[in-house]
């Protein structure tokens, strides 16, 4: 994934991004990333909830290992009377 630096932003722009990030409960970097993704989309392209969730969590936890699925079948409960 590429990284960019943006120089010479006015202070009011930085403040507005900070406020937007706080309103959305994310970092300034995540907010700027979301803004750029929204602007870069093709006009008329609609994304569903799954796409939005994927974009929100993209790149988080790439090192997470999924545990192996258990093969034993569920069994009925046994009650001693």
C-alpha positions in Angstrom: 0.0 0.0 0.0 1.3 3.4 -0.9 1.9 6.3 1.5 1.6 10.0 0.8 2.4 13.2 2.5 0.3 16.4 2.1 2.1 19.6 2.8 0.8 23.2 3.2 -2.7 22.4 4.4 -4.4 25.3 6.0 -5.0 25.0 9.7 -8.8 25.2 9.3 -8.7 22.2 7.0 -6.7 20.1 9.5 -9.1 21.2 12.3 -12.2 20.3 10.2 -10.7 16.8 9.4 -10.0 16.4 13.1 -13.6 17.2 14.0 -15.0 14.9 11.3 -12.7 12.1 12.5 -14.0 12.5 16.1 -17.6 12.5 14.9 -17.0 9.2 13.1 -15.0 7.7 15.9 -11.8 7.2 13.9 -8.3 8.6 13.6 -7.5 11.6 11.3 -5.6 9.2 9.0 -8.6 6.9 8.7 -10.9 9.9 8.1 -8.6 11.2 5.3 -8.4 7.7 3.8 -12.3 7.5 3.8 -12.6 10.9 2.2 -10.1 9.9 -0.5 -11.8 6.6 -1.2 -15.2 8.3 -1.5 -13.8 11.0 -3.9 -11.9 8.4 -6.1 -14.9 6.2 -6.7 -16.3 6.1 -10.2 -19.4 8.3 -10.6 -22.6 6.3 -10.3 -20.9 3.3 -8.6 -22.8 2.3 -5.5 -21.3 0.2 -2.8 -23.2 -1.9 -0.4 -22.8 -2.5 3.3 -20.3 -5.3 2.8 -18.1 -3.0 0.7 -18.3 -0.3 3.4 -17.4 -2.7 6.2 -14.5 -4.0 4.1 -13.2 -0.5 3.5 -13.5 0.4 7.2 -11.5 -2.6 8.4 -9.1 -3.1 5.4 -5.6 -3.7 6.5 -6.5 -4.3 10.1 -5.5 -7.6 11.6 -3.8 -9.0 8.5 -1.8 -11.3 10.8 -4.8 -12.8 12.4 -4.9 -16.6 12.1 -8.3 -18.3 11.8 -8.4 -21.3 14.1 -9.0 -24.7 12.5 -12.6 -25.8 12.4 -13.6 -28.4 14.9 -14.7 -31.6 13.2 -16.6 -33.2 16.2 -20.4 -33.1 15.8 -22.7 -31.7 18.4 -24.3 -34.3 20.6 -27.5 -34.4 22.7 -27.2 -33.5 26.3 -27.3 -36.3 28.8 -29.2 -35.9 32.0 -28.8 -38.3 34.9 -32.1 -38.9 36.7 
